[in-house]
Amino acid sequence: MIHTGMRDRARSLRQEATPFEQTFWSHVRSGRFSGWKFRRQQVIGPYIVDFVCPKAHLIVELDGAQHALHQPYDQARDAWLHAQGYRILRVWNPTWSQHPEAVLTQLWQMLTET
C-alpha cells in the first residue's frame, strides 16, 4: 500500500515536471518508444522515481545539479532499487538536452538486453 503522502508528492512532481522531464516524457509516454510503456514520478517502496518501465524493470533518472550534493543518498537509493530487481539509467540534464538521441539509443539498448 502506498502511503498517501508519497502518492500526493508523486502527483505534485508530475504537475511540476522540469523542462528536461517534459521533453523526455514526450518521447516515451503512451508507448511511443517502440511500444515500451513508461510511468513518470512513480512510487516504488520508499522512493519516487522519475520514470519507470515496469515490464523491463528499468528506471530512468534525469538528474540536475542538486544530485551532485546528494550522492550518498542516491547510492543508498540505487542499492535498494537494485535489490528489488531494477536497473537504473542516470542521465544528467545537460546530457539529455545536448544529446537526446544518444540517451534514447542507450535506453533502447537497455530495454532490449536479454
N, C-alpha and C positions, 0 to 999 in steps of 0.2 A: 504494500500500500504506500502510495506516495504522500508524503507529508504536505498538508495544504500550503504551508509557507513556501516549500520548494516549487510546487506547481504554480503558485502565484508569481514567484520570482522568474520562473522559466517563461511564463506568459509575458511578463514585463520585458524580459530580454528580447523576446520575439518582436515586441512592439517598438523597442528602442534599438533595433539592429544597426550596426555600423555600416557605412557605405561598402566596406570590404565584404561583410556578411551578406549584404543585399545583392551585390553582384555575383558572389559565389552561389547564393541561393537561386538566382535566376538561371544558372547553368544546371543545377541538379534537382530542382523541385519537380514534383509531379512525374517522376520517371523520365525526365528529359535527357538524362545522361544514360543513353542506351538501355533504358528500362529499369535501371537501378533506382530504387526508392530511398529517399533520404528524409529524415526528420530534422528539424532545427530546434535548438535550445531544448534538448530532451533531458529529462531527469533519469539518471542511471545511478541507483544506490544513493549515496550521499552527495552526488555531484550533478552538475548540469553541464552537458557537453554542447559544443557549438552545433555540430552536425553529426548524425549517425546514420549509417546504412545498416539496419538490423540484420538483413539477410547475410551480409558479408562480415558482420561483427567488426565494422570499420568505423572509426571516429575520425572526423576532420576538425582540427582546432585551428582557427585563424587567430594568430597572436599579435597583439600590439606591444608597444614598448614596455608596458607595465609588467609583462611576463618576465622580463629580464630581472626584475626585482623579486619575483616570487618563485624562483627556481626550485627551492626545497619543497614548496607546496605542490608545484607542478609535477615534480619527480614522485612524490608520495601518491598523488592522484593518478598519475600514469601507471605506477606499480599496482595500485588497486584495480584499475580498469583492465590492465593486462591479466591480472589474476582471475578476472571474470571472463576472460577469453576474447577481449577486444584488442585490435591493432589500432594504432594511432598515427595519423599523419598530421604533423605540426607544420604549419606554414606561417611565416612572418608576413604581416600585412603588406610590406613593400614588395616582397617576392610575388604575392598574389597580384598586386596592381601592375607590376612591371613585366611579369612572365606568366600570365594566366594559362597559356597553352601548355607550358612546361608542367605546371601544377596539375592541370587536368590529365596530362599524359601520365604523370606519376600516380594520380588517383586511379586511372584506368588500369595501370599495371597492378596496383594493389587489389583492385576489385576482381581482376581476372586470374590472380595467382591461384594455384591449386596446392 
